Amino acid sequence: MNKLDIVGQIANLKEIDYKNTLAITSIIELLIEKGILDSDEVAAKAQYLEAQTLSEIRRNNRFGIRTDFR
């Protein structure tokens, strides 16, 4: 695999990430508009999941990888 292949794969991942983010954002916005969720619930859940994820990463960090992303 050469550098051009890697750059191409990274570009594809960025495009996929963008499309996934757009889809998720659209779904969240529709749920908020329909009154099924409110933005505070979404924000609270996102903060909870982020804390859980970072906590799990720190707990399982056997390789000394930097985890202080803030």
Backbone hydrogen bonds in HBPLUS format (Angstrom, degrees):
<---DONOR---> <-ACCEPTOR-->    atom                        ^
c    i                          cat <-CA-CA->   ^        H-A-AA   ^      H-
h    n   atom  resd res      DA  || num        DHA   H-A  angle D-A-AA Bond
n    s   type  num  typ     dist DA aas  dist angle  dist       angle   num
A0006-ILE N   A0002-ASN O   3.15 MM   4  6.52 158.0  2.20 152.2 158.5     1
A0007-VAL N   A0003-LYS O   2.90 MM   4  6.14 161.6  1.94 152.8 157.5     2
A0008-GLY N   A0004-LEU O   2.95 MM   4  6.12 157.2  2.00 145.6 152.1     3
A0009-GLN N   A0005-ASP O   2.92 MM   4  6.17 153.9  1.99 147.1 154.1     4
A0010-ILE N   A0006-ILE O   2.91 MM   4  6.17 155.8  1.97 150.4 157.0     5
A0011-ALA N   A0007-VAL O   2.97 MM   4  6.21 157.1  2.02 147.5 153.7     6
A0012-ASN N   A0008-GLY O   3.00 MM   4  6.28 153.7  2.08 144.4 151.5     7
A0013-LEU N   A0009-GLN O   2.95 MM   4  6.22 155.0  2.01 147.4 154.0     8
A0014-LYS N   A0010-ILE O   2.94 MM   4  6.21 154.3  2.01 150.3 157.2     9
A0015-GLU N   A0011-ALA O   3.07 MM   4  6.33 155.5  2.13 147.3 153.3    10
A0016-ILE N   A0012-ASN O   2.95 MM   4  6.20 161.2  1.99 151.3 156.4    11
A0017-ASP N   A0013-LEU O   2.82 MM   4  5.96 160.5  1.86 148.6 154.5    12
A0018-TYR N   A0014-LYS O   2.92 MM   4  6.09 156.8  1.97 145.2 151.4    13
A0019-LYS N   A0015-GLU O   3.01 MM   4  6.26 164.0  2.04 149.9 153.6    14
A0020-ASN N   A0016-ILE O   2.91 MM   4  6.12 160.9  1.94 153.3 158.7    15
A0021-THR N   A0017-ASP O   2.91 MM   4  6.04 161.2  1.94 150.3 155.7    16
A0022-LEU N   A0018-TYR O   2.91 MM   4  6.11 158.7  1.95 151.1 157.1    17
A0023-ALA N   A0019-LYS O   2.97 MM   4  6.17 158.3  2.02 146.7 152.3    18
A0024-ILE N   A0020-ASN O   2.97 MM   4  6.17 167.7  1.98 153.6 156.6    19
A0025-THR N   A0021-THR O   2.91 MM   4  6.00 164.1  1.94 149.9 154.9    20
A0026-SER N   A0022-LEU O   2.94 MM   4  6.05 155.7  2.00 145.0 151.8    21
A0027-ILE N   A0023-ALA O   3.02 MM   4  6.28 160.7  2.06 150.7 155.3    22
A0028-ILE N   A0024-ILE O   2.97 MM   4  6.21 167.3  1.98 154.7 158.0    23
A0029-GLU N   A0025-THR O   2.91 MM   4  6.07 166.2  1.93 151.5 155.5    24
A0030-LEU N   A0026-SER O   2.95 MM   4  6.15 158.9  2.00 149.3 154.9    25
A0031-LEU N   A0027-ILE O   2.97 MM   4  6.21 160.8  2.01 153.0 158.0    26
A0032-ILE N   A0028-ILE O   2.95 MM   4  6.22 152.0  2.03 150.4 158.4    27
A0033-GLU N   A0029-GLU O   2.85 MM   4  6.07 164.0  1.88 151.6 156.2    28
A0034-LYS N   A0030-LEU O   2.96 MM   4  6.11 150.5  2.04 148.1 155.3    29
A0036-ILE N   A0031-LEU O   2.93 MM   5  5.20 138.8  2.10 165.2 166.3    30
A0037-LEU N   A0031-LEU O   3.25 MM   6  5.61 157.6  2.30 118.7 119.0    31
A0035-GLY N   A0032-ILE O   3.01 MM   3  5.10 156.3  2.07 105.3 112.6    32
A0041-GLU N   A0038-ASP O   2.99 MM   3  5.47 124.2  2.31 110.0 123.4    33
A0042-VAL N   A0038-ASP O   3.21 MM   4  6.60 159.2  2.25 153.8 159.9    34
A0043-ALA N   A0039-SER O   2.94 MM   4  6.10 163.6  1.96 148.4 153.0    35
A0044-ALA N   A0040-ASP O   2.89 MM   4  6.00 160.5  1.92 146.2 151.9    36
A0045-LYS N   A0041-GLU O   2.95 MM   4  6.11 161.9  1.99 148.9 153.7    37
A0046-ALA N   A0042-VAL O   2.95 MM   4  6.13 157.7  2.00 148.9 155.3    38
A0047-GLN N   A0043-ALA O   2.96 MM   4  6.20 159.6  2.01 149.9 155.0    39
A0048-TYR N   A0044-ALA O   2.96 MM   4  6.17 159.1  2.00 147.5 153.6    40
A0049-LEU N   A0045-LYS O   2.88 MM   4  6.09 168.4  1.90 154.5 157.1    41
A0050-GLU N   A0046-ALA O   2.92 MM   4  6.03 156.3  1.97 146.3 153.3    42
A0051-ALA N   A0047-GLN O   2.97 MM   4  6.13 161.9  2.00 148.5 153.3    43
A0052-GLN N   A0048-TYR O   2.93 MM   4  6.19 156.9  1.98 150.2 157.0    44
A0053-THR N   A0049-LEU O   2.86 MM   4  6.01 161.0  1.90 148.0 153.3    45
A0054-LEU N   A0050-GLU O   2.87 MM   4  6.07 172.4  1.88 157.1 158.9    46
A0055-SER N   A0051-ALA O   2.89 MM   4  5.90 155.1  1.95 142.6 150.4    47
A0056-GLU N   A0052-GLN O   2.89 MM   4  6.08 157.4  1.94 146.7 152.8    48
A0057-ILE N   A0053-THR O   2.89 MM   4  6.15 157.8  1.94 151.5 157.9    49
A0058-ARG N   A0054-LEU O   2.91 MM   4  6.10 165.3  1.93 149.8 153.7    50
A0059-ARG N   A0055-SER O   2.90 MM   4  6.08 156.1  1.96 147.1 154.2    51
A0060-ASN N   A0056-GLU O   2.94 MM   4  6.05 151.1  2.03 146.7 153.8    52
A0061-ASN N   A0058-ARG O   3.41 MM   3  5.08 164.9  2.44  97.7 101.4    53
A0062-ARG N   A0060-ASN O   2.92 MM   2  5.86 113.5  2.37 116.7 100.3    54
